[in-house]
């Protein structure tokens, strides 16, 4: 059987990306766990033109909420052509009834324990409408199918060593989507990190851990990093700020080749941190924590969210100077988005503050899908845009690059140089995040098609 796996995408910047940095791991992981008797292709709508007239027997689409409209459009077009289309991912897990109107079958939760069952049922003409995945034990997972990634992705070696997160941030679906905290065997992770069949030296050199919080289990991460040292790789990941209080771990991160760590700082406001349920973040410690990490020559990337109930226009715009002051090398700036499955969605929905007339295009991290408390929707959007433009102005980007030239190790400096140049170039070109309220032409809603004959048989 031939299977096309598609990672759906909706353009988020006015002119798209000038460079495609890193792929999600979903598609190449799903391809890797597909039984060997099947032929698999992986397509990323972000960079690939999707062939609607493919000869594949089965189409599998994975997507986040912000890309749901694209996924639904693809499903409609494929089903018009008589294809069977299945779907999975966070959006499907939390919007099952909606998704079932567009797809012949859905997979909720984690796919590892049900994907082979779905494929077997399809070949027998006994496809069920819903498959409920259970938490994977993370053992014996194969190496992702890096060979299926196009060279347009600058970095290809994406890996997951752990799954889940012990924290319960109000805006995050991870605790319910990936419950618990699970670890892959260190030997399996090292095997994947050692994979080197790539075209370019940096694709062989750089390892990107797609983990939500890689460093939580200290004995595990210490064992993993000790075994990473002989590989002489550059690696980056996401972690919580408490690593700054563990000098032994930081030294080991440096020795094993860490060039960047992403911290979810989120806000400089005490009340906003409470809204985010990020009480583990202490504003007074930000500067010292960043300094401890950067002391090892490791670049600090950090996420900031605009739109918590205690945010106003000025506090949002002020973040541009605050993140410069504490020494952040690469900021990631988003608007608070009430995804289904999060505590903040539950709260806003109960309060009647979800903007129901705004479709899933507004759930991309750069648009407003709810009614803010202190300011209105347009003020929040414009404050975020002002923050974005100031933070990635040529002056601010140059200052971060210059600071990194004197304080960061080579790989970390190149990371800062690339990322700051990437976003600053967008700023110079006026390639801003799309305001979806003015761009309904990006992806329009389409009505689902009726089940075709083949699916009626398979689903019965």
C-alpha positions in Angstrom: 0.0 0.0 0.0 1.2 3.5 -0.8 0.7 6.2 1.9 1.1 9.9 1.7 1.7 11.7 5.0 1.0 15.4 4.9 1.8 18.0 7.5 -0.7 20.8 6.9 0.3 24.4 7.0 -1.1 27.9 6.6 1.2 30.8 5.7 1.8 33.0 8.7 3.9 35.8 7.2 2.8 38.1 4.4 5.4 36.8 2.0 6.1 33.4 3.6 9.4 32.3 4.9 12.6 33.4 3.2 14.3 30.2 4.6 12.7 27.1 6.1 14.6 26.4 9.3 13.5 23.2 10.9 10.8 20.5 10.2 8.3 19.1 12.7 9.2 15.6 13.7 5.6 14.3 13.3 5.7 13.2 9.6 9.0 11.5 9.6 8.3 9.8 12.9 5.0 8.4 11.6 6.7 7.2 8.5 9.3 5.4 10.6 6.7 3.5 12.6 4.8 2.5 9.5 5.2 -1.3 8.8 7.9 -2.0 6.2 5.5 -3.5 3.7 4.0 -0.1 3.0 5.5 2.7 0.8 5.5 6.1 2.5 6.1 9.6 1.3 6.1 12.7 3.6 5.0 16.1 2.4 5.2 19.4 4.3 2.7 21.9 3.0 5.0 24.7 4.2 7.4 23.9 1.4 5.9 21.2 -0.8 3.3 21.5 -3.5 0.7 18.9 -2.6 -0.3 16.6 -5.5 -4.0 16.2 -5.2 -3.9 13.6 -8.0 -1.5 11.3 -6.2 -1.7 7.6 -6.7 -1.4 6.9 -3.0 -4.0 4.5 -1.5 -4.3 6.4 1.8 -3.8 10.0 2.8 -2.8 10.8 6.4 -2.8 14.5 7.5 -1.5 15.8 10.8 -2.0 19.4 11.9 -2.3 21.9 14.7 -5.3 24.1 15.2 -3.8 27.1 13.3 -3.5 24.9 10.2 -6.9 23.2 10.4 -8.4 25.2 7.5 -5.7 24.0 5.2 -6.1 20.4 6.4 -9.9 20.5 5.8 -9.4 21.9 2.4 -7.0 19.2 1.5 -9.4 16.5 2.9 -12.2 17.8 0.8 -10.2 17.9 -2.4 -8.8 14.4 -1.8 -12.2 12.9 -1.0 -13.6 14.5 -4.2 -11.1 12.4 -6.0 -12.2 9.2 -4.2 -9.3 9.0 -1.7 -9.6 7.8 1.9 -8.2 10.5 4.2 -7.3 10.0 7.9 -6.1 12.6 10.3 -4.3 13.1 13.7 -2.6 15.7 15.8 -3.6 18.1 18.6 -6.5 19.7 16.8 -8.1 16.4 15.9 -7.7 15.2 19.5 -9.6 18.2 20.9 -12.1 18.7 18.1 -13.2 15.2 17.2 -16.7 15.8 16.0 -15.6 18.6 13.7 -12.7 16.6 12.3 -14.9 13.5 11.6 -17.0 15.7 9.3 -14.0 16.0 7.0 -12.0 12.8 7.5 -12.8 9.1 7.0 -11.1 8.3 10.3 -9.2 10.1 13.0 -6.5 9.2 15.5 -6.7 11.0 18.9 -3.8 11.2 21.3 -0.5 9.5 20.5 -0.4 7.4 17.4 2.2 4.8 18.1 -0.1 2.2 19.6 -2.9 2.4 17.0 -1.3 3.4 13.6 -0.6 -0.2 12.6 -4.1 -1.2 13.6 -5.6 1.6 11.4 -3.5 0.5 8.4 -4.5 -3.2 8.9 -8.2 -2.2 9.2 -8.0 -0.1 6.0 -6.5 -2.9 4.0 -9.3 -5.2 5.2 -12.0 -2.7 4.3 -12.9 -2.4 8.0 -11.7 1.2 8.8 -13.2 2.5 12.0 -14.0 6.2 12.3 -12.0 6.8 15.5 -8.8 5.3 16.9 -7.8 6.3 20.5 -4.1 6.3 21.0 -2.6 5.7 24.5 0.6 7.1 26.0 3.6 5.5 24.3 6.3 3.9 26.5 9.0 5.5 24.3 10.9 2.2 24.0 12.2 0.7 20.7 11.1 3.7 18.6 12.8 3.7 15.2 15.0 6.5 13.8 12.9 9.1 12.1 12.8 8.9 8.3 15.3 11.7 7.7 15.7 10.4 4.1 12.2 11.7 3.4 13.0 15.3 4.2 13.7 17.7 1.3 17.0 19.7 1.5 15.0 23.0 1.8 15.0 22.4 5.5 18.1 24.0 6.9 18.3 21.6 9.9 17.1 18.0 9.4 18.2 16.1 12.5 15.1 16.5 14.8 14.9 14.1 17.7 12.6 13.4 20.6 14.2 12.0 23.8 11.4 12.6 26.2 7.7 13.2 26.0 5.5 15.2 28.3 6.1 18.0 30.9 5.5 18.0 34.7 4.3 21.6 34.6 0.8 22.7 33.8 1.0 26.1 32.0 -2.5 27.5 31.4 -1.9 27.9 27.7 -0.4 24.5 26.9 -2.0 21.2 25.7 1.0 19.0 26.5 -0.2 17.8 30.0 -3.4 16.3 28.5 -2.1 15.5 25.0 1.1 13.8 26.3 0.3 12.8 29.9 3.0 11.9 32.3 6.7 12.3 31.6 8.4 9.4 29.7 12.0 8.7 28.6 13.4 7.0 25.6 16.3 4.7 26.2 19.6 6.7 26.0 21.0 4.2 23.5 18.2 4.9 21.1 18.6 8.7 21.3 22.4 8.4 20.7 21.7 6.2 17.7 19.5 8.9 16.2 21.9 11.7 17.1 24.6 9.8 15.3 22.7 9.6 12.1 24.7 11.5 9.5 23.3 10.7 6.0 22.8 14.3 5.1 24.0 16.5 2.3 25.5 19.4 4.3 27.9 19.5 7.2 25.6 21.6 9.4 22.8 19.0 8.9 25.2 16.4 10.2 26.5 18.6 13.0 23.3 20.0 14.5 20.8 18.0 16.6 17.5 19.7 17.4 15.6 18.1 20.4 11.8 18.5 19.9 11.3 17.9 23.6 9.0 20.0 25.8 11.3 19.9 28.7 14.4 17.8 28.1 16.2 18.4 31.4 13.6 17.5 34.0 14.9 14.1 35.0 18.5 15.0 36.1 19.9 11.4 36.2 18.6 10.8 32.7 19.8 14.0 31.1 23.3 13.6 32.7 23.6 10.1 31.3 22.5 11.2 27.9 24.8 14.3 27.7 27.8 12.3 28.9 27.2 9.9 26.0 26.7 12.9 23.6 30.2 14.2 24.3 32.1 11.8 22.0 29.7 12.6 19.1 31.0 16.2 19.0 27.6 17.6 17.9 25.9 20.9 18.4 22.5 20.6 19.9 19.7 22.7 21.2 16.5 22.1 23.1 13.7 23.5 25.3 14.1 23.5 29.1 12.8 25.2 32.3 14.7 28.0 33.9 15.7 25.9 36.9 18.7 24.6 34.9 20.4 27.9 35.8 20.6 26.7 39.4 22.5 23.5 38.4 26.0 24.5 37.5 27.1 20.8 37.1 24.3 20.3 34.5 25.2 23.6 32.7 28.9 22.5 32.5 27.8 19.1 31.1 25.5 20.9 28.6 28.5 22.9 27.4 30.8 19.9 27.3 28.3 17.9 25.2 27.9 20.6 22.6 24.8 22.6 23.6 24.6 25.8 21.5 21.1 27.0 22.5 18.3 26.5 25.0 14.8 27.7 24.8 13.1 29.0 27.9 9.4 29.7 28.3 9.8 33.0 30.1 6.4 34.3 28.8 6.1 37.6 30.7 7.7 40.2 32.9 4.5 40.7 34.9 3.9 38.9 38.2 0.2 38.8 37.6 0.6 37.6 34.0 2.8 34.8 35.2 0.1 33.8 37.6 -2.4 33.9 34.6 0.0 31.6 32.8 0.4 29.3 35.8 4.2 29.8 35.5 4.8 30.4 39.2 8.1 28.6 38.9 9.4 31.7 36.9 10.7 34.4 39.2 11.1 37.8 37.5 13.9 38.9 39.8 15.9 35.8 38.7 15.6 36.3 35.0 18.8 38.2 34.5 20.9 36.0 36.7 19.5 32.8 35.1 20.2 34.0 31.6 23.7 35.1 32.7 24.5 31.7 34.1 23.5 29.9 30.9 25.3 32.4 28.6 28.4 32.1 30.8 28.9 28.7 29.2 28.7 30.3 25.7 25.2 28.9 25.2 22.6 31.1 23.4 19.4 31.7 25.3 16.2 31.7 23.2 13.0 32.6 25.0 9.3 32.7 24.4 7.2 35.7 25.4 3.4 35.8 25.2 1.3 39.0 24.9 -2.4 39.0 25.9 -2.7 37.8 29.5 -5.5 39.5 31.5 -3.1 41.8 33.2 -1.3 42.9 30.0 -1.9 46.4 28.5 -0.4 48.0 25.4 2.5 49.5 27.1 3.5 46.5 29.1 3.6 44.4 25.9 5.7 46.9 24.0 8.0 47.3 26.9 9.0 43.7 26.6 11.3 44.6 23.7 13.6 46.6 26.0 13.2 44.2 28.9 14.3 41.1 26.9 17.3 43.1 25.6 18.2 44.1 29.1 18.3 40.5 30.5 20.4 39.3 27.7 18.1 37.1 25.5 19.8 36.1 22.3 16.8 35.1 20.2 13.2 36.1 21.3 10.1 34.3 20.1 7.0 36.6 20.4 3.5 35.3 20.3 0.0 36.2 21.2 -1.8 34.2 23.8 -3.9 31.6 22.0 -6.7 29.7 23.8 -6.2 26.3 22.2 -8.8 23.6 23.0 -7.6 21.3 25.7 -6.0 24.1 27.8 -7.1 25.6 31.1 -7.1 29.0 29.6 -9.6 27.9 26.9 -11.8 26.5 29.6 -11.7 29.8 31.5 -12.3 32.1 28.6 -15.0 29.9 27.1 -16.8 29.9 30.5 -16.6 33.7 30.6 -17.9 34.0 27.0 -14.7 35.5 25.8 -13.8 33.2 22.9 -14.4 34.9 19.5 -16.5 32.2 17.9 -16.7 34.1 14.6 -13.0 33.8 14.1 -11.9 30.6 12.4 -8.9 28.4 13.1 -6.6 30.7 11.0 -6.6 33.0 14.1 -5.1 30.2 16.2 -1.5 30.6 14.8 0.1 32.5 17.7 0.1 35.8 15.8 -3.6 36.7 15.9 -6.3 37.3 18.4 -9.0 34.7 19.0 -10.4 35.9 22.3 -11.6 39.1 24.0 -8.8 40.6 26.1 -9.6 42.1 29.5 -7.7 45.4 29.7 -7.6 46.2 26.0 -9.6 45.3 22.9 -8.6 42.8 20.2 -7.2 45.4 17.8 -5.1 47.0 20.5 -3.7 43.7 21.5 -2.8 42.9 17.9 -1.2 46.2 17.3 0.8 46.1 20.5 2.1 42.7 19.6 3.1 44.0 16.1 4.8 47.0 17.7 6.7 44.6 20.0 7.6 42.4 17.1 8.8 45.3 14.9 10.9 46.8 17.7 12.5 43.6 18.8 13.5 42.6 15.3 14.6 46.1 14.1 18.0 46.1 12.5 19.4 48.0 15.6 18.1 45.5 18.2 19.1 42.5 16.0 22.6 43.9 15.5 23.0 44.5 19.2 22.1 40.9 20.0 24.4 39.6 17.3 27.3 41.9 18.4 26.9 40.8 22.1 26.9 37.2 21.0 30.1 37.7 19.0 32.0 38.3 22.2 30.2 36.0 24.6 28.9 32.9 22.7 30.7 29.8 21.5 30.9 29.4 17.7 27.8 27.3 17.2 25.8 29.5 19.5 27.0 32.6 17.8 26.0 31.2 14.4 22.6 30.3 15.8 22.1 33.9 17.0 23.5 35.4 13.8 21.2 33.2 11.6 18.0 33.7 13.7 18.4 37.4 14.3 19.2 38.0 10.6 16.3 35.9 9.6 13.8 37.9 11.6 15.4 41.3 11.0 15.3 40.6 7.2 11.6 40.0 7.6 11.3 43.3 9.4 13.3 45.2 6.7 11.1 43.6 4.0 8.0 44.4 5.9 7.2 40.7 5.9 5.1 40.9 9.0 2.9 38.2 10.6 -0.4 38.2 8.7 -3.4 39.9 10.2 -5.9 37.2 9.4 -8.8 39.7 9.9 -7.7 41.4 6.7 -6.7 38.2 4.8 -9.6 35.9 4.5 -8.3 34.9 1.2 -5.4 33.0 2.8 -7.5 29.9 3.5 -11.3 30.0 3.4 -13.6 27.6 5.1 -15.0 24.8 2.9 -17.9 22.5 3.6 -17.1 18.8 4.1 -18.0 16.3 1.4 -20.1 13.3 1.9 -18.5 9.9 2.5 -17.6 8.3 -0.8 -18.6 4.7 -1.6 -15.2 3.2 -0.6 -15.3 4.9 2.7 -18.8 3.8 3.4 -17.7 0.3 3.1 -14.5 0.8 5.1 -16.3 2.7 7.9 -19.2 0.3 8.3 
